[in-house]
């Protein structure tokens, strides 16, 4: 082993091309939500028809589900930036996830009512 090569595992040289993918969680701003889906704002244009992993978080509770991207609209920002409004359809909503969605919607209603008062 050379001094500069201190790896514990053997690495193999790839000849030609080898494609892979990376998945990253990105916080999304929720514009509106219903039991069936949500409209969110993203910095990345999620492909229409793709299925994306989603994590809903409320306080210390979190649940993972999958959502299909149903539509995508660009939002042009001042200064030349761009974001995207993404319409999501929730796919695997179990009882716990439905309950968490209901809690999130109730919290938003309470916050909106307080803001109006």
N, C-alpha and C positions, 0 to 999 in steps of 0.2 A: 504494500500500500504506500502510495506516495504521501508525503507530508501534507500536501494541499488537499488530498482526497481522504477525508476522515469519516466517510459514510459507513454506517453499520450494514446497510443493505446493498446488494449488488444492483447496479443500474445497467440497462441494456440500451444500446444505441438504436434509434429508430431510423430506418432507411426508407425514404419516401415520406408520404404524408400520413399522419394519424390524427384524426379529428376527435375532439372531445367537446364537452359543454360544461358550463359553470352555472350554478344556481345561487342567487343572492337574495336575501330578504331586504326589501326596501320599504320604509314607512310610506304609506299612502294617505293622502288627505281624503276623508270620506265626505262626499258632497251630500249624498242622501242614501238611505238604506231602507230596505223592506225585507220581510221574511224570505223572499225568493232571491234577493240579490242586492247589489249596491252600485252606485255611481261613484267612482273614485278619481282622484287626480294623481297622475304619475309623471315622472321625469322621462320614463322610457315608453316607447310605443309598443305595447303588448300586442302580439299578432291576433287579429280577429279569428276566432275558431279555436285558438289554443286553450289548453287547460292549465291553470296556474294554481300553485299551492297558496293558500291564504291562512294567515293566523290572526284571529280576532282576540284582542286583549281588553279586559275590563278589570281594572285594579290588579289583583294578584291572580285572577283567573285568565286562562288562555285556552283556546281551542283551535285546532287545525282542521281545515276543510279544503275542498277543491272548488274552483270556480271557472266557468267557461267565459272567455271574452266574447261578448256578443256585438259590441260596437266600439269604435274608437274615433274621437274627434280631436283635432289639434287645437290648442289654445295658444295664441300668439301673445307674448309678453312685451312690454315696453323694453327697449334695448336689444331687441332681436332674439330674445330667448323663446323657448317653446316648451310647453307641457302638454299633457294629453288627458282628456276626460275619457275614462274607460268604463263601459257598462259591463258588469259582471253578473252572471247567473250562478248562484250557489248550487252545487251538484249533490253533495252528500251530507245533507242536514239531518243529524240525529236529534233526539230530544234535548240533550244537553246543549248542543249548538243552537237549536231553536230558542231555548230558554235564554242563552247568553245574548242572542240577537235581540230578543224582546227587552232584556235589561238595558242594552245599549240604546235602543230606541226610546225607552221610557226615560232614561237619563237625559237624552237630548231634548225630549218634550219638556221636562222639568226645567232644564237650563234655558230653553227658548221662552218658556212662560215667565221665568224670573227676569230675563232680559227685557221683556215687553212691559213688565210692571214698573 
